[in-house]
Amino acid sequence: GFLSPQNEASIRVQCIKLTELLARFPEISSIRAAKLDLEGFEYRVLKRFFQEQPKTIWPRVLLVERGLGLLAKAGGDVNELIGESGYRLALAHGENFIWETK
């Protein structure tokens, strides 16, 4: 699939689902941490990931950026989604947030 914001300065970026990547490397049994910087697509990507994947594969730590200017187009607030999914906020600095499993 591709992620592509709809504006003049956008570029298309080919993507692969994390579960597909993990299937290529079966020796990886867990994810300790994941950093997402998806230019406003964090909410959509994580929402689908949380819906489709068992909690046993979810990262223990999530680092995300939440740009307030992108919230209207993001589909939802990534921080609310992460908090409602069982993570607790460990650290916040500006638009950057670190979440960890409870």
C-alpha positions in Angstrom: 0.0 0.0 0.0 0.9 3.6 -0.1 0.5 6.6 2.2 0.1 10.0 0.5 -1.2 13.2 1.9 -3.2 15.2 -0.6 -1.2 18.4 -1.2 1.3 19.7 -3.7 4.4 18.9 -1.6 3.4 15.3 -1.0 5.3 12.2 -2.1 4.0 8.7 -2.3 5.7 6.3 0.1 5.4 2.5 -0.3 4.5 0.8 2.9 4.4 -2.6 4.4 2.3 -3.8 7.3 4.3 -4.5 10.4 2.7 -8.0 10.6 3.9 -8.7 7.0 7.4 -7.6 8.0 7.4 -9.8 11.1 6.3 -12.7 9.0 9.4 -12.3 6.9 11.5 -12.5 10.0 10.0 -15.3 12.2 12.9 -15.1 14.7 11.4 -11.8 16.0 8.9 -12.8 18.7 8.1 -9.4 20.2 8.4 -5.6 19.7 9.9 -3.7 22.5 9.5 -0.2 21.0 8.2 1.5 17.9 8.5 5.1 16.8 5.9 6.4 14.4 6.4 9.6 12.4 3.7 9.3 9.8 2.8 12.9 9.1 -0.7 12.7 10.5 -1.4 9.1 9.6 -0.5 7.7 13.1 -4.1 7.5 14.2 -5.3 5.5 11.1 -2.3 3.1 11.1 -2.5 2.4 14.9 -6.3 2.1 14.9 -6.2 -0.6 12.3 -3.2 -2.3 13.9 -4.9 -2.4 17.3 -8.1 -3.8 15.7 -6.4 -6.5 13.7 -3.5 -7.7 15.8 -3.4 -9.5 19.2 -2.1 -7.6 22.1 0.8 -10.0 22.4 2.4 -8.4 19.4 1.8 -4.8 20.3 4.9 -2.8 21.1 5.7 -2.3 24.8 6.7 1.3 24.1 5.2 3.7 21.5 6.9 7.0 20.5 4.5 9.2 18.5 4.4 12.7 17.3 1.0 14.5 17.4 0.8 17.6 15.3 -2.1 19.7 16.5 -2.4 21.2 13.0 -3.0 17.7 11.5 -5.7 16.6 13.9 -8.6 17.7 11.7 -7.3 15.4 8.8 -5.9 12.6 11.0 -9.2 10.8 11.6 -8.9 11.0 15.3 -6.5 11.9 18.2 -3.6 9.3 18.3 -3.0 10.0 21.9 -6.6 9.3 22.9 -6.5 6.0 20.8 -3.3 4.9 22.5 -4.5 5.7 26.0 -7.8 3.9 25.4 -5.9 0.9 24.1 -4.2 0.2 27.4 -1.1 2.3 27.3 -0.1 5.0 29.9 1.7 8.2 29.1 5.3 8.0 30.2 6.7 11.3 28.9 5.5 14.3 26.8 7.6 17.0 25.3 6.1 19.4 22.8 4.4 17.3 20.1 6.3 14.2 21.1 4.8 11.5 23.3 6.1 8.3 24.8 3.6 5.7 25.8 4.2 2.4 27.6 2.1 -0.6 28.4 0.5 -0.6 31.8 
